[in-house]
């Protein structure tokens, strides 16, 4: 056995160990869960008001330019060669940049300017349930089983409860188009992007696709935000470190999650995705002082339903 084969075999053994899989998956979910509080804190550190759409887009664009560079660097280190997309993969990168970065995060950043981190973390999990509908009826990747249908219904019930706060109507529960509505659109764009990644990953390295689509999407958003008059004002010494951390949220989580999917059955990894909304709620409660909302009976029930729905959809038979 040559040294490259031995190294590859050793990596596979490490990344397939259950404790490593669980710890790494929870770490990724913690990173993703910290996105909502990090963005809301970023609005304060860069002096971005709720109605300042151009600056929000510019803020997101800067984050994803850095994230794209990080993913390309991390992926190149893991692959032991510089990641360059194939010529035929450019169209895949353009599609992903559109849905996974530009559309998703324009709505995601808008939502967090008009809703709480707790609510945003739970509602964003709707992407897991939208993806089932898209995979079954649009992309035709899989069939709708009783188990997946049950998980989807339970999950959407949790999202509905979170949006309405136990009320029979959206409006009475504090629903707003700019807040909760935008977060649902962000979740839907994320689901579309996830299906496209599954479609394209057989033709190009998923890490390469993620890195370059982050970078391209970030450039487009930065240009658009700046052209619209957006600006970033550094009002604290923590502004730049926060921006770098936010870039690492995407770069680190996507890269590590990709490694886990490479060496393990998909269901073994994705079943741990239920931790994502849980960490989002916990971190929002801690860093955004939203403990009262996080501990409300409706939030707790909604969180349980959403997490249970994700678990049921992704668990093995």
C-alpha positions in Angstrom: 0.0 0.0 0.0 1.4 3.4 -1.0 1.5 6.4 1.4 -1.4 8.2 -0.3 -3.6 5.1 0.1 -2.6 4.7 3.7 -3.4 8.4 4.4 -6.8 8.1 2.7 -7.6 5.0 4.6 -6.6 6.6 7.9 -8.8 9.6 7.2 -11.7 7.4 6.4 -11.3 5.5 9.7 -11.2 8.8 11.7 -14.2 10.4 10.0 -16.4 7.2 10.3 -16.0 6.9 14.1 -19.3 7.6 15.7 -18.0 10.0 18.4 -16.2 12.0 15.7 -19.3 12.1 13.5 -21.5 13.2 16.4 -19.1 15.9 17.7 -18.3 17.3 14.3 -22.0 17.4 13.2 -23.0 19.1 16.5 -20.1 21.6 15.9 -21.4 22.3 12.4 -25.0 22.8 13.7 -23.6 25.1 16.4 -21.9 27.2 13.8 -25.1 27.4 11.7 -27.2 28.1 14.8 -25.0 31.0 15.7 -25.7 32.7 12.4 -28.9 34.4 13.5 -27.4 36.1 16.6 -24.2 36.9 14.8 -26.1 38.7 12.1 -28.2 40.7 14.5 -25.1 41.6 16.5 -23.4 42.6 13.3 -26.2 45.1 12.5 -25.3 46.9 15.7 -21.5 46.7 15.2 -21.7 48.0 11.7 -24.5 50.6 12.4 -27.0 49.0 10.0 -30.6 50.0 10.7 -33.6 47.7 10.0 -34.6 49.6 6.9 -31.2 50.0 5.4 -31.5 47.3 2.7 -28.4 48.3 0.7 -26.1 48.1 3.7 -27.6 44.7 4.6 -26.8 43.4 1.2 -23.3 44.8 1.3 -22.7 43.3 4.7 -23.8 39.9 3.5 -21.7 40.2 0.3 -18.5 40.9 2.3 -19.2 37.9 4.5 -19.5 35.5 1.5 -16.5 36.8 -0.4 -14.4 35.9 2.7 -16.4 32.6 3.2 -15.7 31.6 -0.5 -12.0 32.2 -0.1 -12.0 30.2 3.1 -13.8 27.2 1.6 -11.4 27.2 -1.4 -8.4 27.2 0.9 -9.8 24.6 3.3 -10.9 22.4 0.4 -7.5 22.7 -1.3 -5.7 21.7 1.9 -8.0 18.6 2.2 -7.6 17.6 -1.4 -3.9 18.4 -1.4 -4.3 20.5 -4.6 -5.8 23.9 -5.5 -9.5 23.6 -6.2 -10.4 24.8 -9.6 -13.9 24.2 -11.2 -14.2 22.5 -14.6 -15.3 24.7 -17.4 -18.6 23.0 -17.7 -19.2 23.6 -13.9 -19.4 27.4 -14.3 -23.1 27.2 -15.1 -23.6 25.1 -11.9 -21.8 27.7 -9.9 -23.9 30.5 -11.3 -27.1 28.6 -10.4 -26.0 27.9 -6.9 -24.7 31.5 -6.4 -28.1 32.7 -7.3 -30.2 30.4 -5.0 -27.8 29.4 -2.2 -26.2 32.8 -1.6 -27.9 35.7 -3.3 -31.6 34.9 -3.0 -31.4 33.0 0.2 -29.4 35.5 2.1 -31.0 38.6 0.8 -34.2 37.3 2.4 -32.4 35.8 5.4 -30.7 39.1 6.3 -34.0 41.0 5.7 -35.9 38.7 8.0 -33.4 39.1 10.9 -33.9 42.8 10.8 -37.6 42.4 11.5 -37.9 39.3 13.7 -36.1 37.7 16.6 -33.2 35.3 16.5 -35.3 32.6 18.2 -38.2 32.8 15.7 -35.8 33.0 12.8 -33.9 29.9 13.9 -37.1 27.8 14.1 -38.7 29.1 10.9 -35.5 28.7 8.9 -35.7 24.9 9.6 -38.6 24.8 7.3 -36.0 24.4 4.5 -35.7 20.8 5.6 -39.4 20.2 4.9 -39.5 22.2 1.7 -36.6 20.1 0.4 -38.7 17.0 0.7 -41.5 18.5 -1.4 -39.0 19.7 -4.1 -37.1 16.4 -4.2 -40.4 14.4 -4.6 -42.5 16.6 -6.9 -40.0 18.8 -8.8 -36.6 17.1 -9.0 -37.9 13.6 -8.8 -35.0 12.4 -6.6 -37.1 10.2 -4.3 -40.6 9.0 -3.4 -42.7 10.3 -0.7 -42.9 7.7 2.1 -45.2 7.6 5.1 -42.3 8.3 7.3 -41.2 11.4 5.4 -44.7 12.7 5.1 -45.2 12.3 8.8 -41.9 14.1 9.6 -42.8 16.9 7.2 -46.3 17.4 8.7 -44.9 17.5 12.2 -42.2 19.9 11.2 -44.5 22.3 9.4 -46.8 22.2 12.4 -43.9 23.4 14.5 -43.1 26.2 12.0 -46.8 27.3 12.0 -46.9 27.3 15.8 -43.8 29.4 15.9 -45.1 31.9 13.4 -48.5 32.3 15.0 -47.5 32.0 18.6 -50.5 29.7 19.3 -52.9 32.1 17.6 -55.3 30.8 14.9 -54.1 33.5 12.5 -50.7 34.6 11.2 -51.3 38.3 11.8 -52.5 37.9 15.4 -49.2 35.9 16.1 -47.1 38.8 15.0 -46.4 37.6 11.4 -44.8 40.2 9.1 -43.9 39.8 5.4 -40.4 41.4 6.0 -39.7 39.2 9.0 -41.3 35.8 9.1 -42.4 35.9 5.5 -38.8 36.7 4.3 -37.4 33.8 6.5 -39.8 31.3 4.9 -38.6 32.5 1.4 -35.0 32.1 2.6 -35.8 28.6 3.7 -37.4 27.8 0.4 -34.4 29.2 -1.6 -32.1 27.0 0.7 -34.2 23.9 -0.2 -33.9 24.6 -3.9 -30.1 25.1 -3.6 -29.9 21.8 -1.6 -31.6 20.0 -4.5 -29.3 21.6 -7.0 -26.2 20.6 -5.0 -27.4 17.0 -5.0 -28.0 17.3 -8.8 -24.6 18.9 -9.5 -22.4 17.1 -7.0 -22.1 14.0 -9.3 -20.5 16.3 -11.9 -18.3 18.5 -9.7 -16.7 18.4 -6.2 -19.3 19.9 -3.8 -16.7 21.8 -1.9 -15.5 23.4 -5.1 -19.0 24.3 -6.0 -19.7 25.8 -2.5 -16.5 27.8 -2.4 -16.8 29.4 -5.8 -20.6 30.0 -5.5 -20.0 31.8 -2.1 -17.3 33.9 -3.7 -19.3 34.8 -6.8 -22.5 35.4 -4.9 -20.6 37.6 -2.4 -19.1 39.7 -5.2 -22.5 40.2 -6.8 -24.1 41.2 -3.5 -21.3 43.6 -2.6 -21.5 45.3 -6.0 -25.3 45.6 -5.8 -25.3 46.8 -2.2 -22.6 49.4 -2.9 -24.3 50.6 -6.0 -27.6 51.1 -4.0 -25.7 53.3 -1.6 -24.9 50.8 1.1 -22.1 51.4 3.6 -20.5 49.7 6.6 -19.5 51.8 9.5 -17.1 50.2 12.0 -18.3 51.3 15.4 -16.5 48.7 17.5 -13.2 46.8 17.6 -15.2 43.6 17.4 -16.7 44.5 14.0 -14.0 42.9 11.8 -13.5 39.8 14.0 -17.3 39.2 13.9 -17.3 39.5 10.1 -14.5 36.9 9.8 -16.3 34.6 12.3 -19.5 34.9 10.2 -17.5 33.9 7.1 -16.1 30.9 9.0 -19.7 29.9 10.0 -20.3 29.1 6.3 -16.8 28.0 5.3 -16.2 25.8 8.3 -19.6 24.2 8.6 -20.0 23.4 4.9 -16.5 22.0 4.6 -16.8 19.7 7.7 -20.3 18.7 6.8 -19.1 17.8 3.3 -16.3 15.6 4.8 -18.8 13.8 7.0 -21.0 13.1 4.0 -18.1 11.8 2.0 -17.1 9.1 4.5 -20.5 8.2 6.0 -24.0 7.2 4.9 -26.0 10.4 4.3 -28.7 9.5 6.8 -26.1 9.0 9.6 -25.1 12.7 9.2 -28.3 14.4 8.2 -30.3 12.9 11.1 -28.2 15.1 13.4 -29.5 18.2 11.6 -32.2 18.5 14.3 -29.5 20.1 16.5 -29.4 23.1 14.2 -32.6 24.9 15.3 -32.0 23.9 18.9 -28.6 25.6 18.9 -30.1 28.6 17.1 -32.7 29.1 19.8 -30.2 28.5 22.7 -27.6 30.9 21.2 -30.2 33.6 20.5 -31.4 33.3 24.0 -27.9 33.8 25.4 -26.4 36.4 23.1 -29.6 38.3 22.1 -31.2 38.1 25.6 -34.2 36.4 24.1 -34.5 34.0 27.0 -38.2 34.8 27.8 -39.2 34.1 24.2 -37.1 31.0 24.0 -38.6 29.5 27.1 -42.2 30.3 26.2 -44.5 27.3 25.9 -45.2 27.9 22.3 -41.6 28.3 21.3 -40.6 25.1 23.2 -43.4 23.1 21.6 -42.5 24.5 18.1 -38.9 23.7 18.6 -39.6 20.1 19.6 -42.0 19.6 16.7 -39.5 21.0 14.1 -36.5 19.1 15.5 -38.6 15.9 15.7 -39.7 16.4 12.1 -36.1 16.7 10.9 -35.2 13.6 12.9 -38.0 11.5 11.5 -37.3 12.5 7.9 -33.6 11.7 8.1 -33.5 8.7 10.4 -32.8 5.2 9.1 -35.7 2.8 8.7 
